[in-house]
Amino acid sequence: MQVPAFLLRRLYVKGSLRNEPGGFAFDLKNSLGSGYAEQVLPLTIDGAEVPPERATFSVDGEHVRFADVSSERPFTLAMNRVVTIGVDGTQLDAGKHKIGIGFVVTGMGKMQFDVTDAIGNDGSARDDSANDA
């Protein structure tokens, strides 16, 4: 079963893109249905691929690198839980950025989507500029 990108975009928390010390981050919140990804596809920012060892997901204070996700250590998308995606070593300029993300979900295959969000001049999230791609 393939989930359309327009539905997957609902995972992204609009206005959550922000710079953090040593990198940038954004949030996902699952309102579609619980799932487990056995692989996280390379994250892209403005068309450039982020090495999987520089990207992490965080749930309840536990940080897992994309490169470490496997069937034994899945990326969990629990219902109504916020997952923070972080990228080390890169800060983003103020303005709009296109983010691409994808997963290989057990029993459902590859799922990918992209969104456009913006960062304010101070490096923080800019709620008024977030939109879907």
C-alpha distance (Angstrom), angle and dihedral (degrees) to the residues before:
residue distance angle dihedral
M1 . . .
Q2 3.78 . .
V3 3.82 118.7 .
P4 3.82 112.3 -145.9
A5 3.81 117.6 -116.4
F6 3.81 91.8 -121.7
L7 3.83 89.1 62.9
L8 3.81 93.5 43.6
R9 3.82 89.5 54.4
R10 3.80 86.4 68.5
L11 3.82 87.1 72.1
Y12 3.81 90.3 68.3
V13 3.82 116.4 89.6
K14 3.80 103.3 -134.1
G15 3.77 114.1 -128.1
S16 3.81 94.0 18.3
L17 3.83 97.8 112.8
R18 3.79 107.9 113.8
N19 3.77 143.7 151.3
E20 3.79 116.4 -111.8
P21 3.80 130.9 -176.4
G22 3.79 105.5 -65.0
G23 3.80 97.3 2.4
F24 3.78 146.6 -5.6
A25 3.80 135.9 -79.8
F26 3.79 144.7 -170.3
D27 3.79 135.9 -174.4
L28 3.79 136.5 -117.7
K29 3.80 124.1 -163.6
N30 3.76 119.7 -171.0
S31 3.79 116.7 -138.3
L32 3.82 94.9 150.7
G33 3.82 103.8 73.3
S34 3.79 137.4 -62.1
G35 3.77 117.5 -78.0
Y36 3.76 144.4 161.2
A37 3.78 124.6 -135.8
E38 3.79 117.1 -151.9
Q39 3.79 90.1 -166.5
V40 3.80 134.9 24.7
L41 3.79 112.2 -147.6
P42 3.80 118.4 -135.2
L43 3.78 113.1 -72.8
T44 3.80 115.5 -126.9
I45 3.77 129.0 -155.8
D46 3.79 117.2 -167.5
G47 3.81 88.4 -17.1
A48 3.83 95.8 -53.2
E49 3.79 117.4 117.5
V50 3.81 117.6 -124.7
P51 3.83 113.8 -140.4
P52 3.84 107.4 -111.3
E53 3.81 92.1 -126.6
R54 3.86 89.1 62.9
A55 3.82 95.3 50.9
T56 3.80 124.3 77.8
F57 3.76 139.0 176.3
S58 3.78 120.5 -145.6
V59 3.78 129.0 -158.4
D60 3.80 122.7 171.0
G61 3.81 91.6 -12.2
E62 3.81 95.8 -52.7
H63 3.82 113.9 121.9
V64 3.81 119.7 -156.8
R65 3.80 123.7 -177.3
F66 3.80 116.6 -128.5
A67 3.83 87.1 -124.9
D68 3.84 90.0 61.0
V69 3.82 96.4 53.5
S70 3.81 113.0 113.4
S71 3.79 140.5 140.7
E72 3.83 86.6 -83.5
R73 3.83 92.3 49.1
P74 3.80 106.5 28.0
F75 3.78 130.4 -172.6
T76 3.80 101.5 -112.5
L77 3.78 121.7 -145.9
A78 3.80 101.2 -171.6
M79 3.79 119.0 -176.3
N80 3.81 116.8 -87.0
R81 3.82 93.4 -4.3
V82 3.79 122.6 128.1
V83 3.80 116.2 -126.8
T84 3.80 117.4 -167.6
I85 3.79 117.3 -146.8
G86 3.80 112.4 -156.6
V87 3.80 133.4 -172.9
D88 3.80 120.6 -158.7
G89 3.79 124.2 -145.7
T90 3.80 100.6 20.6
Q91 3.79 131.2 86.2
L92 3.79 120.0 -169.6
D93 3.79 128.0 -129.3
A94 3.80 119.1 -118.2
G95 3.79 113.5 -85.8
K96 3.79 138.0 49.0
H97 3.79 123.9 -22.0
K98 3.80 131.6 -176.8
I99 3.81 114.4 -133.6
G100 3.80 122.9 -165.1
I101 3.79 122.7 -167.9
G102 3.77 135.8 166.9
F103 3.78 143.3 174.8
V104 3.78 139.9 -161.7
V105 3.80 103.7 -130.9
T106 3.78 121.2 -160.6
G107 3.80 109.7 -105.8
M108 3.81 93.5 3.6
G109 3.79 105.6 61.3
K110 3.79 129.0 -146.8
M111 3.81 119.0 -1.6
Q112 3.80 122.3 -176.9
F113 3.78 137.7 171.5
D114 3.77 141.7 160.1
V115 3.79 134.9 -148.3
T116 3.76 137.1 -174.4
D117 3.79 119.3 -132.1
A118 3.79 135.3 160.6
I119 3.77 140.0 -129.8
G120 3.81 120.8 -145.4
N121 3.80 124.1 -123.6
D122 3.82 89.9 -95.6
G123 3.83 91.9 55.2
S124 3.79 94.3 -105.8
A125 3.78 128.8 121.1
R126 3.79 114.9 -77.8
D127 3.81 109.0 -147.9
D128 3.78 96.1 -173.3
S129 3.81 93.9 60.5
A130 3.79 103.6 46.9
N131 3.77 117.2 116.1
D132 3.76 142.1 150.8
A133 3.76 120.0 -94.9
